[in-house]
């Protein structure tokens, strides 16, 4: 049986969108799914990266539009927590 590995961060809206699709993908491909949580900010620190959407209003607006496009494609509502940008990601 094929296996899918789904690595996710609970705070990521892209994780949420992907999570709405993973079961159907597994079913279509006859795969099992292994779910593995991780913290994207810890990974970013390891590779010398940082969340630019937290630093750039333009990138933040673009990302929100991008999320809206994916949500429409998946026919899935997206209602991010209003204080998402204020969470302690450390």
N, C-alpha and C positions, 0 to 999 in steps of 0.2 A: 504494500500500500504506500503510495506517495505521502510525503510528510511536508507540511508547511510549518515554518517557524514564524510566529508573529511576535516581534519585539515591540513593546509599547511603553509610552510614558503617559500616566493618567492625566497630566496637565496639558497634553498636546491635543488641540482640536483636530489635527490631521489624524491622530490615533483614533479619535472618536469616529471620524468619517470612515477610516479603513475598517474599524471594528464592525461597522454596519454591513460590510461586504464580505468579510472573511469566511463566514459560515457558508454563504452561497458558493464562494469560490471552492471551498473544500468539498462541498457536495458535488459541484460540476466536475471536479477532477478526481473524485474518489479519494481525497486526501484526509489525513488526520491533521489536527492543528495543535502545536505546542505553543502556549502563551507564556511569554517571558517579559515581566516588567523590568524596566530600567529607568534611570534618570538621565534624560538627554543633557541636562546642564553639566552633570559629572563627566559625561563623555566629551562634551564640548571643551571642558577644561583640560582633559587629557590630551586633546589634539590641538590645543591653542586657539580654539574658536570661541565665539560668544554670540548670544542671541541678538542679532542686529535689529529685530523687530521691536525690541525693548528700547533701543537707542535712537531709532529713526522713525519719525511720525509718518513719512512717506512710505517706508517699507511696511510699517504696521497697517496703513490703509490698503496697500496693495495686497497684503496677506489676507486681510479681511475680505476683500473682493474675491480673491482666489478661493478662499473657503466657501464663499457664497456660490461660486460657479460649481465647485465639486459637490456641494450640498444639493444644488439643483439637479446635477447629473444623477446623483444617487437617490434623489427624491427623499432627502433626509433633512429634517429641521436642524439648524444649528443655533443654539442659544447659549453662548459662552457666559460664564459667570461674570457679572459686571465688574468685579474686582480682580479679574484674572491677572492684569498687569501689576497688581500689588502683592501677589503671593510671594512668599519668601522661597525662592528657587534654590537657595544655598543649601 
